[in-house]
Amino acid sequence: MTLIKAGNLEFYYEEQDHTLFDNLIFEIDNTTKAGLIGRNGCGKTTLFSLLLQKLKPVGGNMYFQPELRIGHLPQEIVLDDEIIVQDYLWQMKLQLYNLKLKMDRIAEFEESELIKILADFDSLGGYEFDLHFQKILAQFNLDESFLFRKVKNLSGGEKTKIAFCRIMLDNPDLLLLDEPTNHLDIQTLEWLENYLKNISIPFLIISHDRKFLDNCVQEIWEIEDKRIFKFSGNYSFYKNQKEEELNRKLHDYENSRKRIKKLKKAVNDRKGWAVSHQAETGNEGYAPIYETVGNEAKKSMRQAKAVETRLIRELEKAQENKPWIEKKREIRFEEQNLKVRSVLQVESLSKSYAGKNVLQELNFTVGNGSRLLISGKNGSGKSTLLKILVDQIQDYAGNISWNPQAKIGYYAQEIDDLNLENTILDELIAGDLSRQTVVRTVLGSLNLRKDKVYQKISSLSIGERCKITLAKIITSNANVLLLDEPTNHLEIAAREALENALLQFEGAIIFVSHDRYLCEKLATDEINLDGKR
């Protein structure tokens, strides 16, 4: 059953000088379980805005099943910090929520008022919703005590979980999830994979998490060249199909080049023979022109023209079918080698919030060249630890000793240190024109090329803004890196390029990540904060 169908869709932003979608054709039905991928800025989140009818296409048409309920989980989840979880979840049914608040104050009402409140609650399906509420809570592993926590005390992953829980309470017909794995700990991520594998609701998920796409989708939709290309199977199967397709195109292109070479030789041979024999075959032996029907030189030249026509067609076909191979991105850190053995010493480090221990009696040493993974569940203090190490949090107990030669490059989860009114280039060179060549080289390795560097940061996608922050660190000459979820929001090609750059980095790296590919490839040591409270 078709839920949404698009035909010849065209879209562009008026303030930008390029078209995002052109002749876009796709269909979402009740069996769709797809991952949506593509480079940062290609239009993935814009496509979601079109599906949610927050944006209107410039051309083409879109069909929506009547009364279609879409559950949307955005990239950035904004919640009221002061509200408790239970109130946030119930507020989606505002009438029921208000009645429930009254029922919680049963002693304040006369019997007649209370009877009406209970009757209204029943008639609006309150008891059925309460049963549904309890069922969803169980599926999301949310216990009673969690419901009374304030949103401001939740981790990023916990906020994602309750936002998704609220979506499911509304019984959606279709799910649109935009980077749902960002901020999730490994346990919650694996729970989400299992949950999505077992629900019958169709979904379209924007994600760059390769293992996640392997584990829970049945097809891959790739946005490329302003269109959507569909591949059956999970991400690994998509990669194999792309490689096979590229090899086939390369094989066809090579065969085409061989045919072109033969055709060129045939044209030259026939023309050469015609020119060398025209005098002896001309009328009465002296005419330089192929004027007679039976003239052999004239026949040869005619054949040359025919072959030349075939050659032109083959050249056009070869140009049209020439496979495009994206230049492999290579990121290089401008590092200053730190010629010491020990970079950091942490002794008896403890931190608490409102009387609750977040970190307790942490002791560890980081050597030069170490790649230390800080792991743990959401709320275990991973980001807090990094903020303490870079002196953003100063009220803690214990001792932190950095080597005096350490120059730290810090990447925070929240990208809030960019001037949105700056262009990309202005933000990075900071008035120093001598840095322009280095900066543009680094931006190019992150696929921010040519005139893109003159765009205002305010017009960029979240993924592109993350790249700018990374570029700042890459060009900072840091010899120690502290990275908090560095691959969040990055497209897969950029993730792979960053992975390779970090593997080549000679200094120490302390990082927090739930990107399982990155953790497996990069980490040489690990500190798990679960229970360190």
Stockholm file with secondary structure:
# STOCKHOLM 1.0

chainA/1-533         MTLIKAGNLEFYYEEQDHTLFDNLIFEIDNTTKAGLIGRNGCGKTTLFSLLLQKLKPVGGNMYFQPELRIGHLPQEIVLDDEIIVQDYLWQMKLQLYNLKLKMDRIAEFEESELIKILADFDSLGGYEFDLHFQKILAQFNLDESFLFRKVKNLSGGEKTKIAFCRIMLDNPDLLLLDEPTNHLDIQTLEWLENYLKNISIPFLIISHDRKFLDNCVQEIWEIEDKRIFKFSGNYSFYKNQKEEELNRKLHDYENSRKRIKKLKKAVNDRKGWAVSHQAETGNEGYAPIYETVGNEAKKSMRQAKAVETRLIRELEKAQENKPWIEKKREIRFEEQNLKVRSVLQVESLSKSYAGKNVLQELNFTVGNGSRLLISGKNGSGKSTLLKILVDQIQDYAGNISWNPQAKIGYYAQEIDDLNLENTILDELIAGDLSRQTVVRTVLGSLNLRKDKVYQKISSLSIGERCKITLAKIITSNANVLLLDEPTNHLEIAAREALENALLQFEGAIIFVSHDRYLCEKLATDEINLDGKR
#=GR chainA/1-533 SS CEEEEEEEEEEECTTSSSEEEEEEEEEEETTCEEEEECCTTSSHHHHHHHHTTSSCCSEEEEEECTTCCEEEECSSCCCCTTSBHHHHHHTTSHHHHHHHHHHTTGGGSCHHHHHHHHHHHHHTTHHHHHHHHHHHHHHTTCCTGGGGSBGGGSCHHHHHHHHHHHHHHTCCSEEEEESTTTTCCHHHHHHHHHHHHHCCSCEEEECCCHHHHHHHCSEEEEEETTEEEEEESCHHHHHHHHHHHHHHHHHHHHHHHHHHHHHHHHHHHHHHHHHHHHHHHSGGGTCSSCCSTTCHHHHHHHHHHHHHHHHHHHHHHHHHHCCCCCCCCCCCCCCCCCCCSEEEEEEEEEEEETTEEEEEEEEEEEETTCEEEEECSTTSSHHHHHHHHTTSCCCCEEEEEECTTCCEEEECSSCCCSCTTSBHHHHHHTTCGGGHHHHHHHHHHTTCCGGGGGSBGGGSCHHHHHHHHHHHHHTTTCSEEEEESTTTTCCHHHHHHHHHHHHHCCSEEEEECCCHHHHHHHCSEEEECTTCC
#=GC SS_cons         CEEEEEEEEEEECTTSSSEEEEEEEEEEETTCEEEEECCTTSSHHHHHHHHTTSSCCSEEEEEECTTCCEEEECSSCCCCTTSBHHHHHHTTSHHHHHHHHHHTTGGGSCHHHHHHHHHHHHHTTHHHHHHHHHHHHHHTTCCTGGGGSBGGGSCHHHHHHHHHHHHHHTCCSEEEEESTTTTCCHHHHHHHHHHHHHCCSCEEEECCCHHHHHHHCSEEEEEETTEEEEEESCHHHHHHHHHHHHHHHHHHHHHHHHHHHHHHHHHHHHHHHHHHHHHHHSGGGTCSSCCSTTCHHHHHHHHHHHHHHHHHHHHHHHHHHCCCCCCCCCCCCCCCCCCCSEEEEEEEEEEEETTEEEEEEEEEEEETTCEEEEECSTTSSHHHHHHHHTTSCCCCEEEEEECTTCCEEEECSSCCCSCTTSBHHHHHHTTCGGGHHHHHHHHHHTTCCGGGGGSBGGGSCHHHHHHHHHHHHHTTTCSEEEEESTTTTCCHHHHHHHHHHHHHCCSEEEEECCCHHHHHHHCSEEEECTTCC
//
